[in-house]
């Protein structure tokens, strides 16, 4: 006979009053832990402007001009990114993110790569680690990316570094 069935049988199908206070306290503590974890994860939620520099993965030297993107990190773990510079060369980037450590968040996304005529020539995947500052208003990012052709063959990989800043909250005017 399982423990739950035994307890029900012993107490006539009711939970004794002496057990209610510890039961409610346990439920309250569980709720507090979930709220704390949710608040900690929520630190990344929102709109961010990031300054990205593509770099050589070994030397860290810049290999292209820097560019700016805006990324929206949603509470459900999804992410949406759009570049400011040359948006005609790619689609929006769609992905997801998770908490990876104290103030550190891992994200994965991909976007379509377009040629000069607007035709899809492949796609890029990006894996990044964002580390938030303690005030939650800026982050440092490191990323690695891989370009694939339309047949899912990886053609080349690269790395990037950058900084991000939370977009300001609206104010009345």
Order of alpha helices (4+ residues) and beta strands (2+ residues): alpha-alpha-beta-beta-beta-beta-beta-beta-beta-beta
